Amino acid sequence: MNNVPGTHRQLFNVVILTIIFAFFAVPASTATIPKNATAKSFGSGWECNRGFVEVNKACEVIKVPENAYATKSRYGRSWDCNYGFENVSERCIAIKVPKDGFLNASGDGWKCKRGYIDDDRRCRAVKIPKNAYLGTSTIGQAWECKRGFRDSNGSCLAVRVPKNGYLRSGGDSWKCERGFRAVKEKCIAVAVPANAYFVDSSYGDGWKCDRGYTANGSTCSAVKIPKNAHLNFSGNGWECNRPYGKQGSGCAPR
């Protein structure tokens, strides 16, 4: 090529580039497209027509069973059962809807009517016990106890609220009023000592000392702050000022 004159060399390069461009610029519509396929609307390549599926770069007809239709999917079995039929061993079998049931919205299964639950492929009427009402669930017991009652082995028993107690928001249990705590199904008043306040908690004493006081048995004693110290973060003890450090019951230079 070094012996080819400059003009001829330029012409040769143009011819080569033209051939390369023509090769890659061949539209999908003129490329090799197998039978029962169509060039893609966007981009390059092709795709099988509806009713066919790609197998080894060819389009083979989809074997659609009775009561089914071909889908556009290029993967999987490429067909779905008609509304009201379900796939059983690659066959579309009519769904048997039991009495008091109905086909679901997608038509590939069924549900029981309100007031009935699925019991071994049958719709069984819900037996609602006394002091209960029909819930929204279509599985399980499908009922709920009224407010003030709790579920106990399939029955709704009245919740016994002790004196100084009240029903929780759920209505199936109780809680003690402020200033009381539950002790053996009763609400016992919390004895809050001087310089303390009530704490609504199921554990502990039910009270805490005010800031500047510390618990001493069932009472609150004032915190004795030594020289060069201050109340700690909790307010129920003390710590030394910088640069002092704790030494015994006082603060000494470090």
Residue pairs with C-beta under 8 A, 6 or more apart in sequence:
1 9
1 12
4 12
27 39
28 39
28 40
28 43
28 44
28 45
28 46
29 39
31 39
31 44
31 46
33 39
33 46
34 46
34 57
34 58
34 59
35 58
35 59
36 48
36 49
36 52
36 59
36 61
37 46
37 47
37 48
37 49
37 52
37 59
38 46
38 47
38 49
39 45
39 46
40 46
40 47
47 54
47 74
48 54
48 59
48 74
49 59
50 70
50 72
51 61
51 62
51 64
51 70
52 59
52 60
52 61
52 62
53 59
53 60
53 62
53 74
53 78
54 60
54 74
62 70
62 78
62 79
64 70
64 79
65 79
65 90
65 91
65 92
66 91
66 92
67 81
67 82
67 85
67 92
67 93
67 94
68 79
68 80
68 81
68 82
68 85
68 92
69 79
69 80
69 82
70 78
70 79
71 78
71 79
71 80
77 90
80 87
81 87
81 92
81 108
82 92
82 107
83 103
83 107
84 94
84 95
84 103
84 107
85 92
85 93
85 94
85 95
85 107
85 108
86 92
86 93
86 95
86 108
86 109
95 103
95 107
95 108
95 109
95 110
97 103
97 110
98 110
98 112
98 121
98 122
98 123
99 122
99 123
100 112
100 113
100 116
100 123
100 125
101 110
101 111
101 112
101 113
101 116
101 123
102 110
102 111
102 113
103 109
103 110
104 110
104 111
111 118
111 138
112 118
112 123
112 138
113 123
114 134
114 138
115 125
115 126
115 134
116 123
116 124
116 125
116 126
116 138
117 123
117 124
117 126
117 138
117 139
117 140
117 142
118 124
118 138
118 139
126 134
126 141
126 142
126 143
128 134
128 143
129 143
129 154
129 155
129 156
130 155
130 156
131 145
131 146
131 149
131 156
131 158
132 143
132 144
132 145
132 146
132 149
132 156
133 143
133 144
133 146
134 142
134 143
135 142
135 143
135 144
141 154
144 151
145 151
145 156
145 172
146 156
146 171
147 167
147 171
147 172
148 158
148 159
148 167
148 171
149 156
149 157
149 158
149 159
149 171
149 172
150 156
150 157
150 159
150 172
150 173
151 172
159 167
159 171
159 172
159 173
159 174
160 174
160 185
161 167
161 174
162 174
162 176
162 185
162 186
162 187
163 186
163 187
164 176
164 177
164 180
164 187
164 189
165 174
165 175
165 176
165 177
165 180
165 182
165 187
166 174
166 175
166 177
167 173
167 174
168 174
168 175
175 182
176 182
176 187
177 187
178 198
178 200
179 189
179 190
179 198
180 187
180 188
180 189
180 190
181 187
181 188
181 190
181 202
181 206
182 188
182 202
190 198
190 205
190 206
190 207
191 218
192 198
192 206
192 207
193 207
193 218
193 219
193 220
194 219
194 220
195 209
195 210
195 213
195 220
195 222
196 207
196 208
196 209
196 210
196 213
196 220
197 207
197 208
197 210
198 206
198 207
199 205
199 206
199 207
199 208
205 215
205 218
208 215
209 215
209 220
209 236
210 220
210 235
211 231
211 235
211 236
212 222
212 223
212 231
212 235
213 220
213 221
213 222
213 223
213 236
214 220
214 221
214 222
214 223
214 236
214 237
215 236
223 231
223 236
223 237
223 238
224 238
225 231
225 238
226 238
226 249
226 250
226 251
227 250
227 251
228 240
228 241
228 244
228 250
228 251
229 238
229 239
229 240
229 241
229 244
229 250
229 251
230 238
230 239
230 241
231 237
231 238
232 238
232 239
239 246
240 246
240 251
241 251
243 253
243 254
244 251
244 252
244 253
244 254
245 251
245 252
245 253
245 254
